[in-house]
Amino acid sequence: MNGVSVHLSSRNMTRLPHLFILCVAIAFSSATGASGQTLGPSGLFTGPSSELAKLTFEALEKKASEGDAVAMAELGERYLMGRGLEKYDFAKALDWFGRAADRGNAFAMERLGGMHRDGLGVPRDFVKARAWYDKARKAGSLEAIVGIGFMYFHGMGLEQSHAKAIELYREAADKGCADGMNNLGHMYRAGLGVERDLAKAKHWLEKAAEKGNPFAIDNLGQMYQFGEGVEPDARKAFDLYERAAKLGHADSMINAARCHEFGHGTKQDFAAATRWYEKAMALDHPLGFLLLADMHAAGRGTKKDEPKAFSLVQRAADLGDPTSMKLLADMYFDGRGTKEDRPKALTWYLKAAGKGEANAMVALASMYAAGVGVSKDEAKALDWLRKAAAAGHPVAKEVLKSRDQQPRQ
């Protein structure tokens, strides 16, 4: 849907020497606007009406209350994205989109499809999501075509099919949809369902960027950063990141902040880095909290302050981010920025592991194997090690392989 995205991980921009080694996310949109996790306000570049977008909340509510479906959709969009608000409000977004959809507004229908698809304010329901996308598509929404393609890409209630996703992305792109152009460009860039073709990737991403699509602008920035089909150009990459960040794209805020923090393509500027991290934090992007925490933990560009770092990691963990949960558990385990508390470490490792965090599974295996913070239990240690290996953890795989090769007694 416009405004909701899922993210694919990328190569590290820089390895972090202190708290974390993390990947900076590439936004892979199914439509306009996104945050670093499920959703956040992010500078919509298309919407129900560019004129209505200029209205105050009071003026917009007046038009919506008079039965204007486009005003209703715009109001729903503001609540969905949190534009002009301290925080987004999914319940109110659903209400206004529902009213607009009842009056035949295709934009609102597409938004409802995305909210049901991603479980925003409602239980995740792929059947309802597809139904709303189909209604929106029939009503003329090109973004709904992209949304259905996205469901095929991830196998959301449908048999996973990169080929079908590409077919739908291309259909939307050929009709002028920037989201379709961006997603098609990404498929060519990554070689998903098609032979990798960086020239075609750049072509489609540039077409989407010309329409102001922040995902495409950010993806082009990464191509220039890593020299994918172009000569590496750190300055151009930075300019693209900052351009997308100013459109409200949360991942680009992180990328722009990293450039400022480490002087990639621009002069090193810790204050500017902090500002962009804080903007990303306002959109509930976990990396905003974690990377700013790393600055405080290391004393990089600021006074070293481990309690402050702990507080930031706690806030990210409270958002439900598994990497943040694991890092918070580490800090409780080691007593970094807080009092050592092995029971709390265990609690957070379990929470992270429950979300599939393989490093947390390895940590649990180590705790049970050594009897640290828990009663020693080799069976539980082995069980967690196997779960970590199944989740793809290379060390867990190697340990199990070595164990299996030992001679039986």
C-alpha positions, 0 to 999 in steps of 0.5 A: 500500500502507499505508505507501508513498506517492508525492508530488505537488508543491505550491506553495512555502511560502516562497521560499528566498533562499540555496541552494534554491528548492524545493516542499514536497511534498503526500503523496498516499497509497495507504495509511498512512504515508509518507516524503518519498521512496519510504518511511520510518517514519511513524507508522502509524495502522492496522495488524495489531493495536493491542494487538500494537503495544504489545508489545516487539520481544522479546515480538512475536518470541516470538508470531510464532515461535509461528506467530501470523500477526497478530504476524508481520504486525505484526513485518513492519510494524515492519521496514518502517516502522523503528518501534523501530529505527534504520532500516527493514529491507526484507528482514526486512519481506518475510520476515515479511510473506511468512510472514504472507501464507502463513497468509492474513493480508490485511494482509501480502498488501497490504503485499507488493503495495506493496513489489513495486509500489515496488521496496522490497527487491525489483525493482519488479514491477507484475505481482506487485504486482497479484497480491498486491493481488488476493489481499489484496482477496479476503481483505478488505483495503480498502487493497488496493483503494486500492493497485490504484486507485493503480496505475490513477492512475499507469498502473503496469502498467495503462492509466492511468485517473483514472476507474478510480482514482476508482471504486476510491477511492470503493469503499474510501472508502464502506466506511470506508477512510481511505486511500480517503477521502484519495485521493478527497478529493485527486482532488476537490481537484485536479480529477483525473478529476472536476470540481474541488470543494473542498467535496467535497475537504474533506468526504472529507479531514475524514472521513479525518482523523477516522480519524487519517489523517496524509495527510488531516490534512496535506492539510487543513493545506494547504487552510487555508494556501492558502485552498482552499475555506476562509478562509486560516488560518495557525494552523489550518494549522500545528496540522494540520501538527504534528498529522500530524507527531506521527503520524510523517508526514515531509512534515508534519514539513517543513511544521511545520518551515517554519512554525517557521522563518518564523513561519507560524501560530506564533512563529518558533522555529529550534530547533523547526524544526531538531528537525522537520528532523532528525526528517524526516532520520531518515526519509530525507526529502531536504527535511529535509537540504536545508532545514536546509542552507539554514539553515546556508548562510544563517546563519539561526537558527544560525552560518553554516556552508557546509561543514555545508550542503555535508555535508547536501546530500551526504547528501541526494544520496547518497539518490538525490534528483535535486534534491539531486544538482543542488545538490551539483553546483552547490556543487562547481562554485562551490566553496561549502562545499567545494573547487571541483571541476569534474569532480565537478560534472560527475559529479553533474550527469550523475547528476541529469540521468540521473534527469530533473532538467532544471536539471542538463541546462541546466547540462550544456548551459552547461558544454559550450557554454562549455567550462567543466570539459569540452572545448567541444562545441556538439553536446553542448550542443545535445543537453542543451538539447534534453533539458532542453526535452523535460523541460519546462524553460522557459528551454531551450524559449525558447533553442531557440525563439529559435535556430530563429527565427534566419535561416539563413545 
